[in-house]
């Protein structure tokens, strides 16, 4: 791989330097959005919504939230377990220990609150979190959850080409990215 590259990837002053910087900014932007810290109310709503379906243990709750949000939100144990404790203290859920693992379930009071609140789970609220990325979801808001992930993966691939590619490979990658950008704008231009 050419000796004209610095340790950071692209050589300074090259046309691709700007592409590298743009891709790093793009990656950083979506890295912040993926795994976004949600408010306590969102974690609470998500936990209650999941437990309304079936009893679960803490890590199962974390996994389900990540899966249902299309990977765009994975709450930390540091936000889920205190929420579970608070809901338990409020009498909305109960914990049963089995095989060294606590399984949480809604109490009657918890079921009543979920029924009276009528609020949808955070991943179905249309704020960029989706119910997954199933094919055939059409214009469902779940499709938006896949976009940051795809953009992040594209940024990673472009950065890899920038770090290890030959000058010809970098030139080819720049052309592909410019073409992809034009095609994305063409999608928005469609009726």
N, C-alpha and C positions, 0 to 999 in steps of 0.2 A: 504494500500500500504506500503510496507516494510519500517521499520524505518532505514534501512541501507543506505538510500539515503540522500545526502546532499541537501540543499535548491536549488542548481543549477541543480539537476537532478541525474546524475550518481555518484556513490561513487568514491572516488579517488583511483587510482591504479587498477581499475577493467579493464577487457578486453574491456568492452564497452566504456571506457573513450575515447579510440582512435576513435571509431566509432562516438561517440558524437561530438568530435572535427572535424572529417572529414565532418560530416553532417552540422555542423555549418559553416565550410569554404565553402562547396558547396552551402549552402543557401545564404551566404553573396555574393558569386561570382555571382549567378544568380539574386540576389536582385539588384545588381549594374547594371546588363544587362537589366533587365526588367525595363522599364521606363527610359532607357538610354537617356541622353541628346544628342540630335542630333544637327548638325550644323545649323546655320541660313539658309543656302542654302537648307537644307533638309526640314525645316519647310516651307520655301517659296515654294519649289517645290510641297510639299504635299498640301498646301493651293491652289495653282494654279490648280493642278490636280483635286482637289475636286470641285472647283468653275467652272471648265470647264464642269463638269457634270450638275450642277444645283446651283442656289443661296442657300446659307446656312448662319446660324448665327454662332457665334464663338464657342459656346459649342457643336453645331452639328458638326463642323469641328473637334474639339478635339475628340469627340466620334467616328466619322468615321475613323480617323487616328488610334485610338486604335483598333477598330474593324478590319480594313483592315490589320493591322500589326499582327493580331492574338494575341493581347494583349501585344506584346513585346515593343510597343512604345506608350506612352500616353504623348503628349506634354502638358506642363503646360499653363495655361492662360497667364502667364508672358512671354511666348515665342510666342504664337499664336496672341494675341492682338496687340503687337508692330509690328509683321509682317503684320497683316491686315492694320494697320495704315500706314506703309511704302508703301505697295502696293497701298493703296488709294492715298497717296501723289504722287506716281509715275504715277498715272492715269491708272493703270492696273485693278483696281477694283473700284466699287462704293458701297456706303452704303446707304441703305434706311431704315428709322426707321418706325416700325409699332408695335403698342401695347407695346411700351417701349423697343423693342428689335431691334437691327440693323441686317439687313440681307445683306450679301455681295454678289455681282455678278461681273463677269468679264465685263469689258468695251470692246469696239472694239479693243483697243490697247492691252488689256490683252489677248483677244482671238488670236490676231495676234502673240503675243509673245509665247503663249502656242503652237500654230501651228508651228511656226518657230523653237522653241527649240527642239521639238520632243523627249524630255527626258521623261523617264517613271517615275512614282511616286516612291518615296523612298521605299514603301512597296513591289514593284514588281522588285526591282533592283537586287535581288539575294544575298543581303548582310546579310541574316539572318532574314530579315523582309519578311513576306509572305502576300499573299492575303487572308489569312484566313486559316482555318484548315478543310475545307470541306472534307468529306469522298470522296474518289475517286480522290483526287488531285494527287495521285501517287507520283512521284518523284519531284513534284513541290517544289520550294523553300519555299512555304508557310508552308510545313511540319516542317521546322526548327524552326519556330516561336513557335510551340507547345512544342518543346523539353525542353527549359528552364523552362517553366511553369510547365510541368509535373515533372521535376527534383526538382523544388522548392517545389511542393506539396508533393513529396515523402520525401524530407528532413523535412518538417513540421511534417509529420506523424511519421517519425522515432524519431524526437525530442520529440514528445508527448509521445511515448512509453517509451523513456528514462526518461522522467520526472515523469511519473505516473505509469508505468508498474511494475509488480512484477519481480523478478529476472528471473523467467521462461519465462515470456512474453518478456523480453529484450533478452534473449538467442534465443528465437524463431524469434524475429525480426531481430537479427544479421544474423541468418541463411538465412532468406528470402532475406535480402539485399545482402548477398554474392552470393546467387543463381541468383538474378536479375542482378548483375554485370557480372557474367559469361554468362548469356543469352544475355546481351547487346554486349559483345565481340563476341559472336557466331554470332550475326547479322552481324557484320562487316566482319567476316570470310566467309560469304556466297558469292557465285559468283554472 
